[in-house]
Amino acid sequence: MPKPIAVTIESTPKKAFASAPDWPGWSRSGKTEELALEALAAYAARYRPVAEAAAAGFPSAVAVDDLEIVGRLEGSTGTEFGVPSQPTDHDRRPLTTADADRLARIVEAAWSAFDRIAAAAPEELRKGPRGGGRNTAKVIAHVMDSDRAYANEIGIKIRQFAPGDRAPVSGMRAAMLEALRAAREGGPLGGRHWPARYAAHRIAWHALDHAWEIEDRTE
């Protein structure tokens, strides 16, 4: 019988996130815990190519019954805004060399997926129900700006750069991956706030969330 997939729940009265702490970036939300779990299982097929690109392996099929809740925590305004924003006890576990390398490989695969999807997308994306939503160039700029902020959260200072300037993007990503690969303790990286497992999860989730948004909004 396959081993259950560990899941943590971060919730508020208005929104819940279900996250798989051993699979950076695999996190989905819903209005309730049950809907978040359903969304997480539904997105397994979209997440699988990322895990496989990182040589991390992944279950061939995932249903809600395969998910095992191993922790719950109260969410925040960030949760309601739409971000899995609270590190859990599972995120604070120490890492072996192999654990840290696996985290970094999955983050790198998430970035590669975002780059590939964004490069293939048209500039004009389908608008939301009220005519909202960024076009591709603005989504790219948003992800790059967010990664600069995430770098700071793990103790890496990155100067402002143009989103299309690949040299500083590559340098920033290399420094972030190096920090993840060097992590061993479960405490915050760089004397900041985020433990390595949560940092990897948040970085990969953000890249994938916007990659999938671009896919869903492409005509």
FIKOLZA-1660 file (N, C-alpha, C; in steps of 0.1 Angstrom, whole numbers, plus 5000, padded with zeros to 4 digits):
% residues 219
   i   px   py   pz ch aa at
   1 5009 4988 5000  A  M  N
   1 5000 5000 5000  A  M CA
   1 5009 5012 5000  A  M  C
   2 5006 5022 4991  A  P  N
   2 5015 5034 4990  A  P CA
   2 5015 5042 5004  A  P  C
   3 5026 5048 5007  A  K  N
   3 5027 5056 5019  A  K CA
   3 5019 5069 5017  A  K  C
   4 5011 5073 5027  A  P  N
   4 5003 5085 5026  A  P CA
   4 5012 5097 5024  A  P  C
   5 5006 5107 5018  A  I  N
   5 5014 5119 5015  A  I CA
   5 5011 5129 5026  A  I  C
   6 5021 5133 5033  A  A  N
   6 5019 5143 5045  A  A CA
   6 5014 5156 5040  A  A  C
   7 5004 5162 5046  A  V  N
   7 4999 5175 5043  A  V CA
   7 4997 5183 5055  A  V  C
   8 5000 5196 5054  A  T  N
   8 4997 5205 5065  A  T CA
   8 4986 5215 5061  A  T  C
   9 4978 5219 5070  A  I  N
   9 4967 5228 5067  A  I CA
   9 4969 5241 5074  A  I  C
  10 4968 5252 5067  A  E  N
  10 4969 5266 5072  A  E CA
  10 4955 5272 5069  A  E  C
  11 4948 5277 5079  A  S  N
  11 4934 5281 5076  A  S CA
  11 4930 5293 5084  A  S  C
  12 4920 5300 5078  A  T  N
  12 4913 5311 5084  A  T CA
  12 4898 5308 5081  A  T  C
  13 4889 5316 5087  A  P  N
  13 4875 5314 5084  A  P CA
  13 4871 5315 5070  A  P  C
  14 4880 5322 5062  A  K  N
  14 4876 5325 5048  A  K CA
  14 4884 5317 5038  A  K  C
  15 4896 5311 5042  A  K  N
  15 4904 5304 5032  A  K CA
  15 4913 5294 5039  A  K  C
  16 4916 5284 5032  A  A  N
  16 4925 5274 5037  A  A CA
  16 4935 5270 5027  A  A  C
  17 4947 5267 5031  A  F  N
  17 4958 5261 5022  A  F CA
  17 4961 5247 5026  A  F  C
  18 4962 5238 5017  A  A  N
  18 4967 5225 5019  A  A CA
  18 4981 5224 5012  A  A  C
  19 4991 5220 5020  A  S  N
  19 5005 5220 5015  A  S CA
  19 5011 5207 5018  A  S  C
  20 5019 5202 5008  A  A  N
  20 5027 5189 5010  A  A CA
  20 5041 5194 5014  A  A  C
  21 5044 5193 5027  A  P  N
  21 5057 5199 5031  A  P CA
  21 5070 5191 5025  A  P  C
  22 5068 5179 5021  A  D  N
  22 5079 5172 5014  A  D CA
  22 5080 5175 4999  A  D  C
  23 5071 5183 4994  A  W  N
  23 5071 5185 4980  A  W CA
  23 5070 5201 4977  A  W  C
  24 5081 5208 4978  A  P  N
  24 5081 5222 4976  A  P CA
  24 5073 5227 4964  A  P  C
  25 5064 5236 4967  A  G  N
  25 5056 5242 4956  A  G CA
  25 5042 5236 4954  A  G  C
  26 5040 5224 4960  A  W  N
  26 5027 5217 4958  A  W CA
  26 5018 5222 4970  A  W  C
  27 5010 5232 4967  A  S  N
  27 5002 5238 4977  A  S CA
  27 4990 5244 4970  A  S  C
  28 4978 5242 4974  A  R  N
  28 4966 5248 4968  A  R CA
  28 4956 5252 4979  A  R  C
  29 4948 5262 4975  A  S  N
  29 4939 5268 4985  A  S CA
  29 4924 5265 4981  A  S  C
  30 4916 5267 4990  A  G  N
  30 4901 5266 4989  A  G CA
  30 4894 5274 5000  A  G  C
  31 4881 5275 4998  A  K  N
  31 4874 5282 5008  A  K CA
  31 4873 5275 5021  A  K  C
  32 4874 5262 5020  A  T  N
  32 4874 5253 5032  A  T CA
  32 4886 5243 5032  A  T  C
  33 4889 5237 5043  A  E  N
  33 4899 5227 5043  A  E CA
  33 4897 5215 5033  A  E  C
  34 4884 5211 5032  A  E  N
  34 4881 5200 5023  A  E CA
  34 4883 5204 5009  A  E  C
  35 4879 5217 5005  A  L  N
  35 4881 5221 4991  A  L CA
  35 4896 5223 4988  A  L  C
  36 4904 5227 4998  A  A  N
  36 4918 5229 4996  A  A CA
  36 4925 5215 4994  A  A  C
  37 4921 5205 5001  A  L  N
  37 4926 5191 4999  A  L CA
  37 4922 5186 4985  A  L  C
  38 4910 5189 4981  A  E  N
  38 4905 5185 4967  A  E CA
  38 4914 5192 4957  A  E  C
  39 4917 5204 4959  A  A  N
  39 4925 5212 4949  A  A CA
  39 4939 5206 4948  A  A  C
  40 4944 5203 4960  A  L  N
  40 4958 5198 4961  A  L CA
  40 4959 5185 4953  A  L  C
  41 4950 5176 4955  A  A  N
  41 4950 5163 4948  A  A CA
  41 4948 5165 4933  A  A  C
  42 4939 5175 4929  A  A  N
  42 4937 5178 4915  A  A CA
  42 4949 5183 4908  A  A  C
  43 4957 5190 4915  A  Y  N
  43 4969 5196 4909  A  Y CA
  43 4981 5187 4909  A  Y  C
  44 4980 5175 4914  A  A  N
  44 4991 5166 4914  A  A CA
  44 4996 5163 4900  A  A  C
  45 4987 5162 4890  A  A  N
  45 4991 5160 4876  A  A CA
  45 4999 5171 4871  A  A  C
  46 4996 5183 4875  A  R  N
  46 5004 5195 4870  A  R CA
  46 5017 5196 4877  A  R  C
  47 5018 5191 4890  A  Y  N
  47 5030 5192 4897  A  Y CA
  47 5040 5181 4893  A  Y  C
  48 5034 5170 4889  A  R  N
  48 5043 5158 4886  A  R CA
  48 5055 5161 4877  A  R  C
  49 5053 5168 4866  A  P  N
  49 5064 5171 4857  A  P CA
  49 5075 5178 4864  A  P  C
  50 5072 5187 4873  A  V  N
  50 5082 5195 4880  A  V CA
  50 5090 5185 4889  A  V  C
  51 5083 5177 4896  A  A  N
  51 5091 5167 4905  A  A CA
  51 5099 5158 4897  A  A  C
  52 5094 5153 4885  A  E  N
  52 5102 5144 4877  A  E CA
  52 5114 5151 4871  A  E  C
  53 5112 5164 4867  A  A  N
  53 5123 5172 4862  A  A CA
  53 5135 5173 4872  A  A  C
  54 5131 5173 4885  A  A  N
  54 5140 5174 4896  A  A CA
  54 5146 5160 4900  A  A  C
  55 5142 5150 4892  A  A  N
  55 5146 5136 4896  A  A CA
  55 5142 5133 4910  A  A  C
  56 5130 5138 4914  A  A  N
  56 5125 5135 4928  A  A CA
  56 5115 5124 4928  A  A  C
  57 5111 5119 4917  A  G  N
  57 5100 5109 4917  A  G CA
  57 5087 5115 4921  A  G  C
  58 5076 5108 4919  A  F  N
  58 5063 5114 4923  A  F CA
  58 5053 5103 4921  A  F  C
  59 5042 5102 4929  A  P  N
  59 5032 5092 4928  A  P CA
  59 5026 5093 4914  A  P  C
  60 5022 5081 4908  A  S  N
  60 5016 5081 4895  A  S CA
  60 5002 5086 4895  A  S  C
  61 4995 5086 4907  A  A  N
  61 4982 5091 4908  A  A CA
  61 4980 5095 4923  A  A  C
  62 4972 5106 4925  A  V  N
  62 4969 5111 4938  A  V CA
  62 4955 5114 4940  A  V  C
  63 4949 5108 4950  A  A  N
  63 4935 5111 4954  A  A CA
  63 4935 5117 4968  A  A  C
  64 4923 5123 4971  A  V  N
  64 4922 5129 4985  A  V CA
  64 4925 5119 4996  A  V  C
  65 4921 5107 4994  A  D  N
  65 4923 5096 5004  A  D CA
  65 4938 5093 5006  A  D  C
  66 4947 5097 4996  A  D  N
  66 4961 5095 4997  A  D CA
  66 4968 5106 5006  A  D  C
  67 4961 5116 5010  A  L  N
  67 4966 5127 5017  A  L CA
  67 4964 5125 5032  A  L  C
  68 4974 5127 5040  A  E  N
  68 4973 5125 5054  A  E CA
  68 4977 5138 5061  A  E  C
  69 4967 5144 5068  A  I  N
  69 4970 5157 5075  A  I CA
  69 4978 5154 5088  A  I  C
  70 4990 5161 5088  A  V  N
  70 5000 5159 5099  A  V CA
  70 5001 5171 5107  A  V  C
  71 4994 5182 5104  A  G  N
  71 4995 5194 5112  A  G CA
  71 4985 5204 5107  A  G  C
  72 4980 5212 5116  A  R  N
  72 4971 5223 5113  A  R CA
  72 4977 5235 5121  A  R  C
  73 4975 5247 5114  A  L  N
  73 4979 5259 5121  A  L CA
  73 4970 5270 5117  A  L  C
  74 4969 5280 5125  A  E  N
  74 4960 5292 5122  A  E CA
  74 4967 5301 5112  A  E  C
  75 4959 5305 5102  A  G  N
  75 4964 5313 5091  A  G CA
  75 4964 5328 5095  A  G  C
  76 4967 5336 5086  A  S  N
  76 4969 5351 5089  A  S CA
  76 4962 5359 5077  A  S  C
  77 4965 5372 5077  A  T  N
  77 4960 5380 5066  A  T CA
  77 4966 5375 5053  A  T  C
  78 4979 5370 5054  A  G  N
  78 4985 5365 5042  A  G CA
  78 4978 5353 5036  A  G  C
  79 4973 5345 5045  A  T  N
  79 4965 5333 5041  A  T CA
  79 4953 5338 5033  A  T  C
  80 4946 5347 5039  A  E  N
  80 4934 5352 5033  A  E CA
  80 4937 5359 5020  A  E  C
  81 4948 5366 5019  A  F  N
  81 4952 5372 5006  A  F CA
  81 4955 5362 4995  A  F  C
  82 4959 5350 4999  A  G  N
  82 4962 5340 4989  A  G CA
  82 4976 5334 4989  A  G  C
  83 4983 5334 5001  A  V  N
  83 4996 5330 5001  A  V CA
  83 4998 5320 5013  A  V  C
  84 5004 5308 5011  A  P  N
  84 5007 5299 5022  A  P CA
  84 5018 5305 5030  A  P  C
  85 5015 5312 5040  A  S  N
  85 5024 5322 5047  A  S CA
  85 5029 5318 5060  A  S  C
  86 5026 5306 5065  A  Q  N
  86 5030 5302 5079  A  Q CA
  86 5039 5290 5079  A  Q  C
  87 5052 5291 5083  A  P  N
  87 5060 5279 5084  A  P CA
  87 5054 5270 5095  A  P  C
  88 5056 5257 5093  A  T  N
  88 5050 5247 5102  A  T CA
  88 5062 5240 5110  A  T  C
  89 5058 5232 5119  A  D  N
  89 5068 5224 5126  A  D CA
  89 5076 5215 5116  A  D  C
  90 5069 5210 5106  A  H  N
  90 5075 5201 5096  A  H CA
  90 5085 5209 5088  A  H  C
  91 5083 5222 5086  A  D  N
  91 5093 5230 5079  A  D CA
  91 5106 5233 5087  A  D  C
  92 5105 5230 5100  A  R  N
  92 5116 5233 5109  A  R CA
  92 5125 5220 5112  A  R  C
  93 5122 5210 5105  A  R  N
  93 5130 5197 5106  A  R CA
  93 5144 5200 5101  A  R  C
  94 5154 5194 5107  A  P  N
  94 5168 5195 5101  A  P CA
  94 5168 5188 5088  A  P  C
  95 5179 5191 5080  A  L  N
  95 5181 5185 5067  A  L CA
  95 5194 5178 5066  A  L  C
  96 5194 5167 5059  A  T  N
  96 5206 5160 5055  A  T CA
  96 5211 5167 5042  A  T  C
  97 5223 5163 5038  A  T  N
  97 5228 5168 5025  A  T CA
  97 5219 5164 5014  A  T  C
  98 5214 5152 5014  A  A  N
  98 5204 5148 5003  A  A CA
  98 5191 5155 5004  A  A  C
  99 5186 5158 5016  A  D  N
  99 5174 5166 5017  A  D CA
  99 5175 5179 5011  A  D  C
 100 5186 5186 5015  A  A  N
 100 5188 5200 5010  A  A CA
 100 5190 5200 4995  A  A  C
 101 5197 5191 4990  A  D  N
 101 5199 5190 4975  A  D CA
 101 5186 5188 4968  A  D  C
 102 5178 5179 4974  A  R  N
 102 5164 5177 4967  A  R CA
 102 5156 5189 4967  A  R  C
 103 5156 5197 4978  A  L  N
 103 5148 5209 4979  A  L CA
 103 5153 5219 4968  A  L  C
 104 5166 5220 4966  A  A  N
 104 5172 5229 4956  A  A CA
 104 5168 5225 4942  A  A  C
 105 5168 5212 4940  A  R  N
 105 5165 5207 4926  A  R CA
 105 5150 5210 4923  A  R  C
 106 5142 5208 4933  A  I  N
 106 5127 5211 4930  A  I CA
 106 5125 5226 4927  A  I  C
 107 5131 5234 4935  A  V  N
 107 5130 5249 4933  A  V CA
 107 5135 5252 4919  A  V  C
 108 5147 5247 4915  A  E  N
 108 5152 5250 4902  A  E CA
 108 5143 5245 4891  A  E  C
 109 5137 5233 4893  A  A  N
 109 5127 5228 4883  A  A CA
 109 5115 5237 4882  A  A  C
 110 5110 5242 4894  A  A  N
 110 5099 5252 4894  A  A CA
 110 5102 5264 4886  A  A  C
 111 5114 5270 4888  A  W  N
 111 5118 5281 4880  A  W CA
 111 5119 5278 4865  A  W  C
 112 5124 5267 4862  A  S  N
 112 5125 5263 4848  A  S CA
 112 5111 5262 4842  A  S  C
 113 5102 5256 4849  A  A  N
 113 5088 5255 4844  A  A CA
 113 5082 5269 4842  A  A  C
 114 5084 5278 4851  A  F  N
 114 5079 5291 4849  A  F CA
 114 5085 5298 4837  A  F  C
 115 5099 5297 4835  A  D  N
 115 5105 5303 4824  A  D CA
 115 5100 5298 4811  A  D  C
 116 5098 5285 4810  A  R  N
 116 5094 5278 4798  A  R CA
 116 5079 5282 4794  A  R  C
 117 5071 5282 4804  A  I  N
 117 5057 5286 4802  A  I CA
 117 5055 5301 4798  A  I  C
 118 5063 5309 4805  A  A  N
 118 5062 5324 4803  A  A CA
 118 5068 5327 4789  A  A  C
 119 5078 5320 4785  A  A  N
 119 5084 5323 4772  A  A CA
 119 5075 5319 4760  A  A  C
 120 5067 5308 4762  A  A  N
 120 5058 5304 4752  A  A CA
 120 5045 5311 4751  A  A  C
 121 5042 5319 4761  A  A  N
 121 5029 5325 4762  A  A CA
 121 5028 5338 4754  A  A  C
 122 5016 5342 4749  A  P  N
 122 5014 5355 4743  A  P CA
 122 5015 5366 4753  A  P  C
 123 5018 5378 4749  A  E  N
 123 5019 5389 4758  A  E CA
 123 5005 5392 4764  A  E  C
 124 4995 5392 4756  A  E  N
 124 4981 5395 4761  A  E CA
 124 4975 5382 4766  A  E  C
 125 4971 5382 4779  A  L  N
 125 4965 5370 4785  A  L CA
 125 4950 5373 4787  A  L  C
 126 4942 5362 4787  A  R  N
 126 4928 5364 4790  A  R CA
 126 4925 5371 4803  A  R  C
 127 4916 5380 4803  A  K  N
 127 4913 5387 4815  A  K CA
 127 4904 5379 4824  A  K  C
 128 4904 5383 4837  A  G  N
 128 4895 5377 4846  A  G CA
 128 4881 5381 4845  A  G  C
 129 4872 5376 4853  A  P  N
 129 4858 5379 4852  A  P CA
 129 4854 5394 4852  A  P  C
 130 4863 5402 4859  A  R  N
 130 4860 5416 4859  A  R CA
 130 4871 5424 4851  A  R  C
 131 4877 5417 4841  A  G  N
 131 4886 5424 4833  A  G CA
 131 4900 5426 4839  A  G  C
 132 4903 5419 4850  A  G  N
 132 4916 5421 4856  A  G CA
 132 4926 5411 4853  A  G  C
 133 4938 5412 4858  A  G  N
 133 4949 5403 4856  A  G CA
 133 4960 5409 4848  A  G  C
 134 4973 5406 4852  A  R  N
 134 4984 5411 4845  A  R CA
 134 4987 5404 4832  A  R  C
 135 4993 5411 4823  A  N  N
 135 4998 5404 4811  A  N CA
 135 5011 5397 4814  A  N  C
 136 5016 5390 4804  A  T  N
 136 5028 5381 4807  A  T CA
 136 5040 5389 4812  A  T  C
 137 5043 5400 4806  A  A  N
 137 5055 5407 4810  A  A CA
 137 5054 5412 4824  A  A  C
 138 5042 5416 4829  A  K  N
 138 5040 5420 4842  A  K CA
 138 5040 5408 4852  A  K  C
 139 5035 5397 4848  A  V  N
 139 5036 5385 4856  A  V CA
 139 5051 5381 4858  A  V  C
 140 5059 5382 4848  A  I  N
 140 5073 5379 4849  A  I CA
 140 5080 5389 4858  A  I  C
 141 5077 5402 4857  A  A  N
 141 5083 5412 4865  A  A CA
 141 5079 5409 4880  A  A  C
 142 5067 5406 4882  A  H  N
 142 5062 5403 4896  A  H CA
 142 5069 5391 4902  A  H  C
 143 5071 5381 4894  A  V  N
 143 5078 5369 4900  A  V CA
 143 5093 5372 4903  A  V  C
 144 5099 5380 4894  A  M  N
 144 5113 5384 4896  A  M CA
 144 5114 5393 4909  A  M  C
 145 5105 5402 4910  A  D  N
 145 5106 5411 4922  A  D CA
 145 5103 5403 4935  A  D  C
 146 5094 5394 4934  A  S  N
 146 5091 5385 4946  A  S CA
 146 5103 5377 4949  A  S  C
 147 5110 5371 4939  A  D  N
 147 5122 5363 4942  A  D CA
 147 5133 5372 4949  A  D  C
 148 5134 5385 4945  A  R  N
 148 5143 5393 4952  A  R CA
 148 5140 5395 4967  A  R  C
 149 5127 5396 4969  A  A  N
 149 5122 5397 4983  A  A CA
 149 5125 5384 4990  A  A  C
 150 5123 5372 4984  A  Y  N
 150 5125 5359 4990  A  Y CA
 150 5140 5357 4992  A  Y  C
 151 5148 5362 4983  A  A  N
 151 5163 5361 4986  A  A CA
 151 5166 5368 4998  A  A  C
 152 5160 5380 5001  A  N  N
 152 5163 5388 5013  A  N CA
 152 5159 5380 5025  A  N  C
 153 5148 5373 5024  A  E  N
 153 5142 5365 5035  A  E CA
 153 5151 5353 5039  A  E  C
 154 5161 5350 5030  A  I  N
 154 5170 5339 5034  A  I CA
 154 5185 5345 5035  A  I  C
 155 5185 5358 5036  A  G  N
 155 5198 5365 5039  A  G CA
 155 5206 5368 5028  A  G  C
 156 5200 5370 5016  A  I  N
 156 5208 5373 5003  A  I CA
 156 5203 5387 4998  A  I  C
 157 5212 5396 4997  A  K  N
 157 5208 5410 4992  A  K CA
 157 5210 5410 4977  A  K  C
 158 5200 5414 4970  A  I  N
 158 5200 5414 4955  A  I CA
 158 5196 5428 4951  A  I  C
 159 5204 5435 4943  A  R  N
 159 5201 5448 4938  A  R CA
 159 5189 5447 4927  A  R  C
 160 5182 5458 4926  A  Q  N
 160 5172 5459 4916  A  Q CA
 160 5177 5456 4902  A  Q  C
 161 5170 5448 4894  A  F  N
 161 5174 5445 4880  A  F CA
 161 5162 5445 4871  A  F  C
 162 5165 5446 4858  A  A  N
 162 5154 5445 4848  A  A CA
 162 5150 5430 4847  A  A  C
 163 5136 5427 4847  A  P  N
 163 5132 5413 4846  A  P CA
 163 5138 5405 4835  A  P  C
 164 5141 5412 4824  A  G  N
 164 5146 5405 4812  A  G CA
 164 5161 5403 4812  A  G  C
 165 5168 5409 4822  A  D  N
 165 5182 5408 4822  A  D CA
 165 5186 5394 4829  A  D  C
 166 5190 5385 4820  A  R  N
 166 5192 5371 4825  A  R CA
 166 5204 5370 4834  A  R  C
 167 5214 5378 4833  A  A  N
 167 5226 5376 4841  A  A CA
 167 5223 5378 4856  A  A  C
 168 5217 5389 4860  A  P  N
 168 5214 5390 4874  A  P CA
 168 5204 5380 4879  A  P  C
 169 5194 5376 4870  A  V  N
 169 5184 5366 4874  A  V CA
 169 5192 5353 4877  A  V  C
 170 5200 5349 4868  A  S  N
 170 5208 5336 4870  A  S CA
 170 5217 5337 4883  A  S  C
 171 5223 5349 4885  A  G  N
 171 5231 5350 4897  A  G CA
 171 5223 5349 4910  A  G  C
 172 5212 5356 4910  A  M  N
 172 5203 5355 4921  A  M CA
 172 5198 5341 4924  A  M  C
 173 5194 5334 4914  A  R  N
 173 5189 5321 4916  A  R CA
 173 5200 5311 4921  A  R  C
 174 5212 5313 4915  A  A  N
 174 5223 5305 4919  A  A CA
 174 5227 5307 4934  A  A  C
 175 5226 5320 4939  A  A  N
 175 5229 5322 4953  A  A CA
 175 5218 5316 4962  A  A  C
 176 5205 5317 4957  A  M  N
 176 5194 5311 4965  A  M CA
 176 5195 5296 4966  A  M  C
 177 5199 5290 4955  A  L  N
 177 5200 5275 4955  A  L CA
 177 5212 5271 4964  A  L  C
 178 5223 5279 4963  A  E  N
 178 5234 5276 4972  A  E CA
 178 5231 5276 4987  A  E  C
 179 5222 5287 4990  A  A  N
 179 5218 5288 5004  A  A CA
 179 5209 5276 5008  A  A  C
 180 5201 5271 4999  A  L  N
 180 5192 5260 5002  A  L CA
 180 5201 5247 5004  A  L  C
 181 5210 5246 4995  A  R  N
 181 5219 5233 4995  A  R CA
 181 5227 5233 5008  A  R  C
 182 5231 5245 5013  A  A  N
 182 5239 5245 5025  A  A CA
 182 5232 5243 5038  A  A  C
 183 5218 5244 5037  A  A  N
 183 5210 5244 5049  A  A CA
 183 5211 5230 5056  A  A  C
 184 5212 5230 5069  A  R  N
 184 5212 5217 5077  A  R CA
 184 5203 5218 5089  A  R  C
 185 5203 5229 5096  A  E  N
 185 5195 5231 5108  A  E CA
 185 5181 5235 5103  A  E  C
 186 5171 5233 5112  A  G  N
 186 5158 5237 5109  A  G CA
 186 5154 5251 5112  A  G  C
 187 5164 5259 5116  A  G  N
 187 5161 5273 5120  A  G CA
 187 5161 5282 5108  A  G  C
 188 5158 5295 5110  A  P  N
 188 5158 5304 5099  A  P CA
 188 5171 5306 5092  A  P  C
 189 5170 5308 5079  A  L  N
 189 5182 5310 5071  A  L CA
 189 5187 5324 5071  A  L  C
 190 5200 5326 5071  A  G  N
 190 5205 5340 5071  A  G CA
 190 5201 5349 5082  A  G  C
 191 5198 5343 5094  A  G  N
 191 5194 5351 5105  A  G CA
 191 5180 5358 5103  A  G  C
 192 5172 5354 5094  A  R  N
 192 5160 5360 5091  A  R CA
 192 5148 5353 5097  A  R  C
 193 5138 5348 5089  A  H  N
 193 5126 5343 5095  A  H CA
 193 5123 5329 5089  A  H  C
 194 5127 5326 5077  A  W  N
 194 5123 5314 5070  A  W CA
 194 5132 5302 5071  A  W  C
 195 5128 5291 5077  A  P  N
 195 5136 5278 5076  A  P CA
 195 5137 5274 5061  A  P  C
 196 5147 5265 5059  A  A  N
 196 5149 5262 5045  A  A CA
 196 5138 5255 5038  A  A  C
 197 5131 5246 5045  A  R  N
 197 5120 5238 5039  A  R CA
 197 5109 5248 5035  A  R  C
 198 5106 5257 5044  A  Y  N
 198 5095 5267 5040  A  Y CA
 198 5100 5276 5029  A  Y  C
 199 5112 5281 5030  A  A  N
 199 5117 5289 5019  A  A CA
 199 5116 5282 5005  A  A  C
 200 5120 5270 5005  A  A  N
 200 5119 5262 4992  A  A CA
 200 5105 5261 4988  A  A  C
 201 5096 5258 4997  A  H  N
 201 5082 5257 4994  A  H CA
 201 5076 5270 4989  A  H  C
 202 5079 5281 4995  A  R  N
 202 5073 5294 4992  A  R CA
 202 5078 5298 4978  A  R  C
 203 5091 5297 4976  A  I  N
 203 5097 5301 4963  A  I CA
 203 5091 5293 4952  A  I  C
 204 5091 5280 4953  A  A  N
 204 5086 5271 4943  A  A CA
 204 5071 5273 4940  A  A  C
 205 5063 5274 4951  A  W  N
 205 5049 5276 4950  A  W CA
 205 5046 5289 4942  A  W  C
 206 5053 5300 4945  A  H  N
 206 5050 5312 4938  A  H CA
 206 5053 5311 4923  A  H  C
 207 5064 5305 4920  A  A  N
 207 5068 5304 4905  A  A CA
 207 5057 5295 4898  A  A  C
 208 5053 5284 4905  A  L  N
 208 5044 5275 4898  A  L CA
 208 5030 5281 4898  A  L  C
 209 5026 5288 4908  A  D  N
 209 5013 5294 4909  A  D CA
 209 5011 5303 4897  A  D  C
 210 5021 5311 4894  A  H  N
 210 5020 5321 4883  A  H CA
 210 5022 5314 4869  A  H  C
 211 5030 5303 4869  A  A  N
 211 5032 5296 4857  A  A CA
 211 5018 5290 4853  A  A  C
 212 5011 5284 4862  A  W  N
 212 4998 5278 4859  A  W CA
 212 4988 5289 4856  A  W  C
 213 4989 5300 4863  A  E  N
 213 4980 5311 4859  A  E CA
 213 4982 5315 4845  A  E  C
 214 4994 5316 4840  A  I  N
 214 4997 5320 4826  A  I CA
 214 4991 5309 4817  A  I  C
 215 4993 5297 4820  A  E  N
 215 4987 5286 4812  A  E CA
 215 4972 5287 4811  A  E  C
 216 4966 5290 4823  A  D  N
 216 4951 5290 4823  A  D CA
 216 4945 5303 4816  A  D  C
 217 4953 5313 4815  A  R  N
 217 4948 5325 4809  A  R CA
 217 4953 5328 4795  A  R  C
 218 4960 5317 4790  A  T  N
 218 4964 5318 4776  A  T CA
 218 4953 5314 4766  A  T  C
 219 4950 5323 4757  A  E  N
 219 4940 5320 4747  A  E CA
 219 4943 5308 4739  A  E  C
% end
